[in-house]
Each structure stands twice: as C-alpha cells, then as structure tokens.
Amino acid sequence: MEKNNNLDQLWLLLPMTGLVIMGLMAVFSATNGTAESVTLFYRQLTWAIAGYAVVAAFSYIDYRIIKDNAYLIYALGIILLVAVLVFGRKVAGATSWVRFGMFSFQPSELTKMITIIAMARFLSDDQTDISNKSDLAKVLAIALVPAGLVLLQPDTGTALTCLSFIIPMIVLAGFNLYYIVVAVVPVALMLSGFFNLTILFILAAVSILLLIVVGKRFSFHQLIVVGGGMLSGLLTWKFTSMILKPHQIKRIQIFLDPSADPQGAGYNALQAKIAIASGGLFGKGFLQGTQTQLRYIPAQWTDFIFCVVAEELGLVGSTLLLLFFLTLVLRMVWMVKAIKNRFVELMLVGYASLLMTHVVINIGMTIGVMPVIGVPLPFISYGGSSLVANMMMVGIAMNFAKNRRNIGY
C-alpha cells in the first residue's frame, strides 16, 4: 500500500517538476539580455523553491484541517482581496498586487484555490441540496463574491478563471446539467451575433441537438430557448454599432482577423503566431529564438511565454509541455473517479477545471483562437503568486493520494 501511495504522488510530482523546469528555462530565455534578466530569473527560482516547501507542507498536513477551516480560510481570502483594492499597487492598469519588501504578491491567484476549498466544503455538507434554489444561490455567491472583487481591480482574465470551476463542481454535486444548457444556450447564441451570422445558425443547430440529448426530448420550452437566443443574436448583429464603442468593435475585428491592423491591435497575435510557426519540429534551440531574443513578442515572459517554448523547443518541446499538463489533469480526474470522499472529489474536480481553463485560454490566445485577456500559463509564466498557488494545489492533491486509505479510495 505504501508503494502505491508513493507511485500516486509521483504521478503528480514528476509532471509538475517538468513544468517548473520548463518554466524556469522559458523565463531565463525570455528575459535574456534585458536589464532585469538576472533579477527576474532568480526571483522565479526563489518562488519555485518556496513552492516546493509549500508542496511538502500541504502534502503532510491532515486534510481534515483544510475542510474544518474552509470558511475561515475563505474569509481571509476575501479580506486580502478587499485590502488589495485599498492598499494595492497598480501594475499594467490593474490594482492586483501587494508588496512585501522586494517581492510582490497577487492575492487573487491564491483566492482561486481558496474559493474551490470553500465551495467543496459547502457542497459536501450533508445539509446542502444543490437542487434547492437557496443552496444554489449560496454556492454561486461563494464563487461570485471573490470574482466580483477581482473584477473591480480590474482584472478580467483572473475574474473569468475564478468562475471556470463552478459548473464542473455543481454538476458533480448533483445539479441537473439540463438547466445549465438551458441557461448557456441563449447567451452563447446572443454572443455569436457579434461575430458572424453563419456562426449564429451553426450554434443554433448544435444547441438544438444538445438540448435534445440532455433533455431527453424536444419540448416547446427548448424551442423558446433556441428561438429567443437566435433572435437576440440577430438583433445583436444588427445593432452592434449602436451597442459597442468603436474601440470595442475593433477588438472583435482584430480577434477575427489580426492582419487587419498588423502594426497596431493585431501586432501581438501576429508575432505570437510567427514565433510558434518558426519553431518547426525541434525548435531553434535554447536562447536561439529570433522572435524571443529580439523582443518581438510583447509580455513574452508572462502571458505569451508559450511562444518562447514553441519557438526554441519546437513541436517536440510544446508537445512535452502539453503532456505534462495532461498528465496532471488526468491524474486528478482519475482520483475523482476512484475516491469515495465527496469533499476531496469536489476539490480535485475544481482544481482540474481551473488548471485546464488556464491552459486552454493561455495557449488559445497565443495561437489566435481566443481573444487576449491576460491569463498566465500555470507553472510556466513568470510570477511567484501563480507558481506557488498552483504548486499548493498539487501539494494538496498529493496529500489526498498519500492518505488515500484514510480518505476512502
């Protein structure tokens, strides 16, 4: 049994370590030759070492301590977010940071993990009935309060990721997926009207099929949902110029076609694509990426750091990076299927959802299939707050693996 426990922990520790090493290499290359290169790299290295200390600490504590103090931990997280709004330091237009000596800390990164803990605690309570409107409102409030505070900073990307784990967690807790589809369909159809009428009609057809499958039958209620969504989409498309300001319309146009403004709003997306494509199969070599070393890619050690990996390590290196992420997520999903403890199940599905959302959004925006909203790539992007918070997540998952007999595999 001890041998199996150690193997379970290695399935989490090894891919995380691979990601941390790749992240340190990418940060070193992305900052190479700049005035702050040494400082940024050694700061990230220091945070990585601190992260391993956090992993060790959380892998050994009794998981019941986390559960019993979930609401207290959540309250402290909310206090931190409020304190940031009052005393925080503005960076890149957002008041998201507090400073401790030579280090800056971003509480919102830690709050995402804390929110998952609080939601898991509430949803795992025997008295909670997720089909009850009151309990559903409470669990949504647990997630929306920190997301709203982050949005006030303002940090739209982080606020969106704070919401990414809501649906997976409430569905696992027993909420009917049909009602989620009913709520999402009209919104998706309305938003599709911003882009293209063809997309609107394709989404409408897919939505009808999805509602039939999830709802087991096609009812008049479903027809109202799809019809109302399509009408909203048509009106949105018709009156886009009246609803949005010119710069907002341009952002949508640039997302759909970056070449429309290659020297302006579309510059980031185009340079990212050039860097990724130029990496080829094996890459140009460490510290040899021309787009990276000549600083053509903005924010290349934070939001666009995947471009550094793709250009210098090529398709092989990018695939390895994705395999590390996939191993982490799949291991957590496997633990969710194997475990018999509702609190632990909910925490794991929340962490897996959050991790996957970050990867999809970050890489998606670098290859041009998603708009740029400023979401870091976990374990890879420069930033101690994100790195330590994600390593803490893995440490807690390792704790569950180590104590699987007591938890209930």
C-alpha positions as CSV (number, residue, x, y, z in Angstrom):
1,M,0.0,0.0,0.0
2,E,2.8,2.4,0.8
3,K,4.4,1.7,-2.6
4,N,1.1,2.5,-4.3
5,N,0.8,5.7,-2.3
6,N,4.3,6.8,-3.4
7,L,3.5,6.0,-7.0
8,D,0.3,8.1,-6.9
9,Q,2.3,11.0,-5.6
10,L,4.9,10.7,-8.2
11,W,2.2,10.9,-10.9
12,L,1.6,14.4,-9.6
13,L,5.1,15.5,-8.6
14,L,7.0,14.5,-11.7
15,P,4.9,16.3,-14.3
16,M,4.7,19.4,-12.0
17,T,8.5,19.3,-11.7
18,G,8.8,19.0,-15.5
19,L,6.6,22.1,-15.9
20,V,8.5,24.1,-13.3
21,I,11.9,23.3,-15.0
22,M,10.5,24.3,-18.4
23,G,9.1,27.4,-16.9
24,L,12.4,28.4,-15.4
25,M,14.1,27.8,-18.8
26,A,11.5,29.9,-20.6
27,V,11.7,32.8,-18.1
28,F,15.5,32.8,-18.4
29,S,15.3,32.8,-22.2
30,A,12.5,35.4,-22.4
31,T,14.4,37.8,-20.2
32,N,17.9,37.1,-21.5
33,G,19.8,40.2,-22.4
34,T,17.4,42.6,-20.5
35,A,18.5,44.8,-17.6
36,E,16.3,42.8,-15.2
37,S,17.0,39.3,-16.6
38,V,19.0,38.0,-13.6
39,T,16.7,39.6,-11.1
40,L,13.5,38.1,-12.8
41,F,15.0,34.6,-13.2
42,Y,16.3,34.4,-9.6
43,R,13.0,35.7,-8.2
44,Q,11.2,33.0,-10.1
45,L,13.7,30.4,-8.9
46,T,13.2,31.6,-5.3
47,W,9.5,31.3,-5.7
48,A,9.9,27.8,-7.1
49,I,12.0,26.7,-4.1
50,A,9.3,28.3,-1.8
51,G,6.7,26.4,-3.8
52,Y,8.4,23.1,-3.1
53,A,8.3,23.9,0.6
54,V,4.6,24.6,0.2
55,V,4.1,21.3,-1.6
56,A,5.9,19.4,1.2
57,A,3.9,21.2,3.9
58,F,0.5,20.6,2.3
59,S,1.3,17.0,1.4
60,Y,1.8,16.1,5.1
61,I,-0.9,18.0,7.0
62,D,-4.2,16.4,7.8
63,Y,-6.7,17.2,5.0
64,R,-9.5,17.5,7.6
65,I,-7.8,20.6,8.9
66,I,-8.4,22.2,5.5
67,K,-12.0,21.1,5.4
68,D,-12.8,22.2,9.0
69,N,-11.3,25.6,8.4
70,A,-12.5,26.1,4.9
71,Y,-14.8,29.1,5.7
72,L,-12.2,30.8,7.8
73,I,-9.6,30.4,5.0
74,Y,-12.2,31.8,2.5
75,A,-12.9,34.8,4.8
76,L,-9.2,35.6,5.0
77,G,-9.0,35.4,1.2
78,I,-11.9,37.9,0.8
79,I,-10.2,40.2,3.4
80,L,-7.0,40.1,1.3
81,L,-8.9,41.0,-1.9
82,V,-10.5,44.0,-0.2
83,A,-7.1,45.0,1.2
84,V,-5.7,45.0,-2.3
85,L,-8.4,47.4,-3.5
86,V,-7.5,49.8,-0.7
87,F,-3.7,49.3,-0.4
88,G,-2.7,47.5,-3.5
89,R,-0.1,48.5,-6.1
90,K,-1.1,49.2,-9.7
91,V,0.7,47.1,-12.4
92,A,-0.3,47.1,-16.0
93,G,-3.5,49.1,-15.2
94,A,-4.8,46.7,-12.5
95,T,-4.5,47.1,-8.7
96,S,-3.8,43.4,-8.1
97,W,-0.6,43.4,-6.1
98,V,0.6,44.0,-2.6
99,R,4.3,44.4,-1.8
100,F,6.4,42.7,0.8
101,G,10.0,44.0,0.7
102,M,11.5,43.1,-2.7
103,F,8.6,40.7,-3.5
104,S,5.1,41.4,-4.8
105,F,2.2,39.1,-4.2
106,Q,-1.1,38.8,-6.1
107,P,-3.8,37.6,-3.7
108,S,-6.3,36.8,-6.5
109,E,-4.1,33.8,-7.6
110,L,-4.4,32.3,-4.1
111,T,-8.0,33.2,-3.8
112,K,-9.0,30.9,-6.7
113,M,-7.7,27.9,-4.8
114,I,-9.4,29.2,-1.6
115,T,-12.7,29.6,-3.3
116,I,-12.6,26.0,-4.5
117,I,-12.0,24.8,-0.9
118,A,-15.0,26.8,0.3
119,M,-17.2,25.6,-2.5
120,A,-16.2,22.0,-1.9
121,R,-16.9,22.4,1.9
122,F,-20.4,23.7,1.3
123,L,-21.3,21.3,-1.5
124,S,-20.1,18.3,0.5
125,D,-22.2,19.2,3.5
126,D,-25.0,16.7,4.2
127,Q,-27.5,19.5,4.6
128,T,-26.7,21.0,1.2
129,D,-29.2,20.3,-1.6
130,I,-27.9,21.7,-4.8
131,S,-31.3,21.4,-6.4
132,N,-32.6,23.8,-3.8
133,K,-32.7,27.4,-5.1
134,S,-31.4,28.8,-1.8
135,D,-28.4,26.4,-1.6
136,L,-27.6,27.0,-5.3
137,A,-27.7,30.8,-4.7
138,K,-25.3,30.3,-1.7
139,V,-22.7,28.3,-3.6
140,L,-22.9,30.8,-6.5
141,A,-22.3,33.6,-4.1
142,I,-19.2,31.9,-2.7
143,A,-17.7,32.0,-6.2
144,L,-19.1,35.3,-7.4
145,V,-18.0,37.4,-4.4
146,P,-14.3,36.9,-5.0
147,A,-14.7,37.1,-8.8
148,G,-16.5,40.4,-8.4
149,L,-13.7,41.8,-6.2
150,V,-11.1,40.8,-8.7
151,L,-13.2,42.4,-11.5
152,L,-13.0,45.7,-9.5
153,Q,-9.2,45.7,-9.6
154,P,-9.9,45.4,-12.7
155,D,-8.5,42.0,-13.8
156,T,-11.0,40.5,-16.2
157,G,-8.9,37.4,-17.1
158,T,-8.4,36.3,-13.5
159,A,-12.1,37.1,-12.7
160,L,-13.2,34.7,-15.6
161,T,-10.9,31.9,-14.3
162,C,-12.5,32.4,-10.9
163,L,-15.7,31.2,-12.5
164,S,-14.3,28.3,-14.5
165,F,-14.8,25.6,-11.9
166,I,-18.4,26.5,-10.9
167,I,-20.2,24.3,-13.5
168,P,-18.0,21.2,-13.0
169,M,-18.3,21.4,-9.3
170,I,-22.1,21.8,-9.1
171,V,-22.7,19.1,-11.7
172,L,-20.5,16.7,-9.7
173,A,-22.6,17.7,-6.6
174,G,-25.8,16.6,-8.4
175,F,-27.1,19.7,-10.2
176,N,-29.1,18.9,-13.4
177,L,-26.9,19.6,-16.5
178,Y,-30.1,20.3,-18.5
179,Y,-30.7,23.6,-16.7
180,I,-27.1,24.7,-17.3
181,V,-27.5,24.1,-21.0
182,V,-30.8,26.0,-21.0
183,A,-29.1,28.9,-19.3
184,V,-26.0,28.9,-21.6
185,V,-27.6,28.4,-25.0
186,P,-29.4,31.8,-25.3
187,V,-26.2,33.6,-24.0
188,A,-24.0,31.7,-26.5
189,L,-26.4,32.4,-29.4
190,M,-26.6,36.1,-28.5
191,L,-22.8,36.5,-28.3
192,S,-22.3,34.7,-31.6
193,G,-24.2,37.5,-33.2
194,F,-21.2,39.8,-32.5
195,F,-19.1,37.6,-34.8
196,N,-21.0,36.2,-37.8
197,L,-24.5,35.2,-38.8
198,T,-23.2,31.8,-40.1
199,I,-21.7,31.1,-36.7
200,L,-25.1,32.0,-35.1
201,F,-27.0,29.5,-37.2
202,I,-24.4,26.7,-36.7
203,L,-24.5,27.3,-33.0
204,A,-28.3,27.2,-33.1
205,A,-28.3,23.8,-34.8
206,V,-25.8,22.4,-32.3
207,S,-27.8,23.8,-29.4
208,I,-31.0,22.1,-30.6
209,L,-29.1,18.8,-30.8
210,L,-27.6,19.3,-27.3
211,L,-30.9,20.2,-25.7
212,I,-32.5,17.1,-27.2
213,V,-29.7,14.9,-25.9
214,V,-29.5,16.4,-22.4
215,G,-33.3,17.0,-22.1
216,K,-34.2,13.6,-23.5
217,R,-36.9,15.2,-25.6
218,F,-37.5,18.3,-27.6
219,S,-40.1,20.5,-25.9
220,F,-41.7,23.8,-26.6
221,H,-39.6,25.2,-23.8
222,Q,-36.4,24.3,-25.6
223,L,-37.8,25.9,-28.8
224,I,-38.3,29.1,-26.9
225,V,-34.7,28.9,-25.6
226,V,-33.2,28.5,-29.0
227,G,-35.6,30.9,-30.7
228,G,-35.0,33.6,-28.1
229,G,-31.3,33.1,-28.4
230,M,-31.3,33.4,-32.2
231,L,-33.5,36.5,-32.1
232,S,-31.1,38.1,-29.6
233,G,-28.2,37.1,-31.8
234,L,-29.8,38.6,-34.9
235,L,-30.6,41.9,-33.0
236,T,-27.0,42.0,-31.6
237,W,-25.5,41.6,-35.1
238,K,-27.9,44.2,-36.5
239,F,-27.3,46.8,-33.8
240,T,-23.6,46.1,-33.0
241,S,-22.5,49.6,-34.0
242,M,-25.1,51.0,-31.6
243,I,-24.3,48.8,-28.6
244,L,-20.5,48.8,-28.7
245,K,-18.0,51.7,-28.9
246,P,-15.6,51.8,-31.9
247,H,-12.6,50.5,-30.0
248,Q,-14.6,47.5,-28.7
249,I,-15.7,46.7,-32.2
250,K,-12.1,46.9,-33.3
251,R,-11.0,44.4,-30.7
252,I,-13.6,41.9,-32.1
253,Q,-12.5,42.5,-35.6
254,I,-8.8,42.1,-34.7
255,F,-9.6,38.8,-32.9
256,L,-11.2,37.5,-36.1
257,D,-8.6,39.0,-38.4
258,P,-5.3,40.2,-36.8
259,S,-3.9,41.1,-40.2
260,A,-6.4,43.9,-40.4
261,D,-4.1,46.0,-38.2
262,P,-0.6,44.3,-38.2
263,Q,1.2,47.2,-36.6
264,G,-1.4,48.1,-34.0
265,A,-4.0,46.0,-32.3
266,G,-3.2,42.8,-34.2
267,Y,0.6,43.0,-33.6
268,N,0.7,40.7,-30.5
269,A,-1.3,37.9,-32.1
270,L,0.6,38.0,-35.4
271,Q,4.0,38.0,-33.7
272,A,3.0,35.1,-31.5
273,K,1.9,33.1,-34.5
274,I,5.2,33.8,-36.3
275,A,7.2,32.7,-33.3
276,I,5.3,29.5,-32.8
277,A,5.3,28.6,-36.5
278,S,9.0,29.3,-36.9
279,G,9.9,26.8,-34.2
280,G,9.3,23.9,-36.5
281,L,9.6,20.3,-35.3
282,F,12.6,20.6,-33.0
283,G,12.8,24.4,-32.4
284,K,15.7,26.8,-33.0
285,G,17.4,25.8,-29.7
286,F,17.6,27.3,-26.2
287,L,18.4,31.0,-26.3
288,Q,18.3,30.9,-30.1
289,G,14.8,32.0,-30.9
290,T,14.9,35.1,-33.0
291,Q,11.4,36.4,-32.2
292,T,12.2,35.8,-28.5
293,Q,15.7,37.2,-28.3
294,L,14.9,40.2,-30.5
295,R,11.9,41.1,-28.3
296,Y,9.3,41.0,-31.0
297,I,6.8,39.3,-28.6
298,P,5.2,41.6,-26.0
299,A,4.9,40.2,-22.5
300,Q,6.9,37.2,-23.6
301,W,7.8,36.1,-20.0
302,T,4.2,36.3,-18.8
303,D,1.1,36.0,-21.0
304,F,2.9,35.0,-24.2
305,I,5.5,32.7,-22.7
306,F,4.2,29.7,-24.7
307,C,5.7,31.4,-27.8
308,V,9.1,31.1,-26.2
309,V,8.7,27.3,-25.6
310,A,7.3,26.7,-29.1
311,E,10.0,28.8,-30.9
312,E,13.0,27.4,-29.1
313,L,11.9,23.8,-28.4
314,G,9.6,23.4,-31.4
315,L,6.7,21.0,-31.7
316,V,8.5,18.3,-29.7
317,G,9.0,20.7,-26.7
318,S,5.5,22.1,-26.9
319,T,4.1,18.5,-27.0
320,L,6.1,17.6,-24.0
321,L,4.8,20.6,-22.1
322,L,1.2,19.7,-23.0
323,L,1.8,16.1,-22.0
324,F,2.9,17.3,-18.5
325,F,-0.3,19.3,-18.2
326,L,-2.4,16.4,-19.5
327,T,-0.8,14.0,-17.0
328,L,-1.6,16.3,-14.1
329,V,-5.2,16.9,-15.1
330,L,-5.9,13.2,-16.0
331,R,-4.4,12.1,-12.7
332,M,-6.7,14.4,-10.8
333,V,-9.7,13.1,-12.8
334,W,-8.6,9.5,-12.1
335,M,-8.5,10.3,-8.4
336,V,-12.0,11.9,-8.7
337,K,-13.3,8.6,-10.2
338,A,-11.6,6.4,-7.6
339,I,-12.2,8.4,-4.4
340,K,-15.1,7.9,-2.1
341,N,-14.9,11.3,-0.2
342,R,-17.2,14.0,-1.6
343,F,-15.2,16.9,-0.2
344,V,-12.0,15.6,-1.8
345,E,-13.8,14.8,-5.1
346,L,-15.1,18.3,-5.4
347,M,-11.7,19.9,-4.6
348,L,-10.0,17.8,-7.3
349,V,-12.5,18.5,-10.0
350,G,-12.3,22.2,-9.1
351,Y,-8.5,22.2,-9.4
352,A,-8.5,20.1,-12.6
353,S,-11.1,22.5,-14.2
354,L,-9.1,25.6,-13.1
355,L,-5.8,24.2,-14.4
356,M,-7.4,23.2,-17.8
357,T,-9.1,26.5,-18.2
358,H,-5.8,28.4,-17.7
359,V,-4.0,26.2,-20.3
360,V,-6.8,26.4,-22.9
361,I,-7.2,30.2,-22.6
362,N,-3.4,31.0,-22.5
363,I,-2.4,28.8,-25.4
364,G,-5.6,29.6,-27.2
365,M,-4.8,33.3,-27.2
366,T,-1.2,32.8,-28.3
367,I,-2.3,30.7,-31.4
368,G,-5.1,33.2,-32.2
369,V,-8.2,31.1,-31.4
370,M,-9.1,33.1,-28.3
371,P,-9.0,36.8,-27.5
372,V,-6.1,38.1,-25.4
373,I,-7.4,38.5,-21.8
374,G,-4.2,38.2,-19.8
375,V,-4.2,34.7,-18.2
376,P,-0.8,33.2,-17.2
377,L,0.3,29.7,-18.2
378,P,0.4,27.7,-14.9
379,F,4.0,26.8,-13.7
380,I,5.5,28.4,-16.8
381,S,4.7,32.2,-16.8
382,Y,6.8,34.5,-14.7
383,G,5.0,35.3,-11.4
384,G,5.5,33.9,-7.9
385,S,1.9,34.2,-6.8
386,S,0.6,32.0,-9.6
387,L,3.5,29.5,-9.3
388,V,3.2,29.0,-5.5
389,A,-0.6,28.8,-5.7
390,N,-0.5,26.1,-8.4
391,M,2.2,24.2,-6.5
392,M,0.0,24.3,-3.4
393,M,-2.8,22.8,-5.4
394,V,-0.5,19.9,-6.4
395,G,0.6,19.5,-2.8
396,I,-3.0,19.2,-1.6
397,A,-3.7,16.6,-4.3
398,M,-0.5,14.7,-3.2
399,N,-1.9,14.8,0.3
400,F,-5.1,13.1,-0.9
401,A,-3.0,10.4,-2.8
402,K,-0.8,9.8,0.2
403,N,-3.7,9.4,2.7
404,R,-6.0,7.5,0.3
405,R,-6.7,4.7,2.8
406,N,-8.0,7.2,5.4
407,I,-9.8,9.4,2.9
408,G,-11.6,6.4,1.2
409,Y,-10.3,5.1,-2.1
